[in-house]
Amino acid sequence: MNTASQVFSYRLDLYWRTLAVYAVALLLYGFGRSIVAGTIQSDGKIEVVIEDPIFWLLAIFVVVSGFSLAAAMLLQRRIIIEPDAIVFATRFRQHRLERTQVRRIIIRRERSGWRYLRSVRIYAYGRRFPIRLRPSFYDRERELIEGLLQFRPPTASRGERVQ
């Protein structure tokens, strides 16, 4: 395993795409609604019909998408794999999981709609529920999976803790 730590940042492209699609839909709907309502004036000005509930629904989608993008950018989530620990970090805090605390790491493929996505479950001593990750949400997905595979503890017999 590498002696240097590997940093995997959270991907923001889904947030950008969502915001762009909703904003374009809002613009197209507003323009189309103005054409249907006949509010395009002869001098090229367009009056938007703001009493329309669909317009407000699309506007709410744009605002919520913008807030979620801003929150994801503010958090700056990342996973750092070091030789002796996995660090789950945000801008505001870090959670360090030592190699000796890891009981088991399971990497599986789960069906999500029409495609399969990988999911990782990290079982740790002293935690009731596993830590769940989706490697596809982070940059360099394959390298993250390889790093987690190398981080797996050796197998123990009958659930004994290996030191």
C-alpha positions in Angstrom: 0.0 0.0 0.0 1.2 3.5 -0.7 2.8 5.4 2.2 1.3 8.6 1.1 -2.3 9.5 1.9 -4.9 9.5 -0.9 -7.6 12.2 -1.0 -10.9 11.7 -2.7 -13.2 14.7 -3.0 -17.0 14.7 -3.3 -18.3 15.3 -6.8 -20.4 18.3 -7.4 -21.3 17.8 -11.1 -24.7 16.3 -10.3 -25.6 19.5 -8.4 -24.5 21.7 -11.3 -26.5 19.6 -13.9 -29.6 19.7 -11.8 -29.4 23.5 -11.3 -28.8 24.0 -15.0 -31.7 21.8 -16.1 -34.2 23.4 -13.7 -33.0 26.9 -14.7 -33.4 26.1 -18.4 -36.8 24.6 -17.8 -37.9 27.7 -15.9 -36.7 30.0 -18.7 -38.4 27.9 -21.4 -41.6 27.6 -19.5 -41.6 31.3 -18.7 -41.0 32.2 -22.4 -43.5 29.6 -23.7 -46.1 30.7 -21.2 -45.6 34.3 -22.3 -46.1 33.4 -26.0 -49.3 31.5 -25.2 -50.6 34.3 -22.9 -49.8 36.8 -25.6 -47.7 39.0 -23.3 -44.9 39.6 -25.8 -45.2 43.2 -26.7 -44.3 44.8 -30.1 -41.1 46.4 -28.7 -39.6 43.0 -27.7 -40.4 43.1 -24.0 -41.8 39.9 -22.4 -44.1 40.0 -19.4 -43.8 36.9 -17.3 -47.0 35.6 -15.8 -46.1 35.2 -12.1 -49.5 34.1 -11.0 -48.9 30.7 -12.6 -48.3 27.9 -10.0 -46.0 25.9 -12.3 -43.8 28.9 -12.7 -43.4 29.1 -8.9 -42.9 25.4 -8.6 -40.0 25.5 -11.1 -38.6 28.6 -9.3 -38.6 26.7 -6.0 -36.8 23.9 -7.7 -34.1 26.3 -8.9 -33.7 27.9 -5.5 -33.5 24.6 -3.6 -31.0 23.2 -6.2 -28.9 26.4 -5.7 -29.0 26.0 -1.9 -28.0 22.3 -2.1 -25.1 23.2 -4.4 -24.0 26.0 -2.1 -24.2 23.6 0.9 -22.2 20.9 -0.8 -19.5 23.4 -1.9 -19.4 24.8 1.7 -19.0 21.4 3.3 -16.1 20.2 1.0 -16.6 16.5 1.8 -13.7 14.2 1.2 -12.3 10.8 2.2 -8.6 10.5 3.0 -7.1 7.0 3.0 -3.9 6.9 5.0 -1.7 3.8 5.6 -3.1 3.4 9.2 -6.6 5.1 9.0 -9.5 6.3 7.0 -10.5 9.9 7.6 -14.0 11.2 6.7 -13.5 15.0 6.6 -15.6 18.1 5.9 -14.6 21.7 6.2 -15.8 21.7 9.8 -14.8 18.4 11.3 -13.1 15.1 10.8 -13.8 11.5 11.8 -10.8 9.2 12.0 -11.3 5.5 11.7 -8.1 3.6 12.6 -7.2 0.3 11.0 -7.6 -1.5 14.3 -11.2 -0.3 14.7 -12.3 -1.7 11.4 -14.0 -5.1 11.8 -15.0 -5.7 8.2 -15.4 -3.9 4.8 -18.0 -5.1 2.4 -18.0 -3.9 -1.2 -21.1 -4.9 -3.2 -23.1 -4.0 -6.2 -26.6 -2.7 -5.6 -29.3 -2.2 -8.2 -30.3 1.5 -8.5 -33.0 1.8 -11.2 -31.7 0.5 -14.4 -28.0 0.3 -13.5 -25.8 -1.2 -10.8 -23.9 1.0 -8.3 -21.2 0.0 -5.9 -21.8 0.5 -2.3 -19.3 0.1 0.6 -20.2 -0.8 4.1 -17.5 -0.3 6.8 -18.2 -2.2 10.0 -16.3 -0.9 13.0 -15.9 -2.0 16.6 -18.0 0.1 18.9 -20.5 1.1 16.2 -24.0 -0.3 16.0 -24.5 0.5 12.3 -22.0 0.4 9.5 -20.7 3.4 7.7 -22.1 3.4 4.2 -20.4 5.0 1.2 -21.2 5.3 -2.5 -17.8 5.5 -4.3 -19.5 6.9 -7.4 -20.2 10.1 -5.4 -16.4 10.7 -5.1 -13.7 11.5 -7.6 -11.6 8.6 -8.9 -14.1 5.9 -8.0 -11.9 3.0 -8.9 -8.9 4.2 -6.9 -11.2 4.7 -3.9 -12.4 1.1 -4.2 -8.9 -0.2 -4.6 -7.8 1.8 -1.5 -10.7 0.4 0.5 -9.9 -3.1 -0.6 -6.3 -2.7 0.5 -7.5 -1.3 3.8 -9.5 -4.5 4.6 -8.4 -6.2 7.8 -7.2 -9.8 7.7 -10.0 -12.3 8.3 -10.4 -13.6 11.8 -11.9 -16.9 12.9 -15.3 -16.7 14.5 -15.5 -13.0 14.9 -12.3 -12.6 17.0 -10.6 -9.3 16.8 -7.3 -9.4 14.9 -4.6 -7.2 16.3 
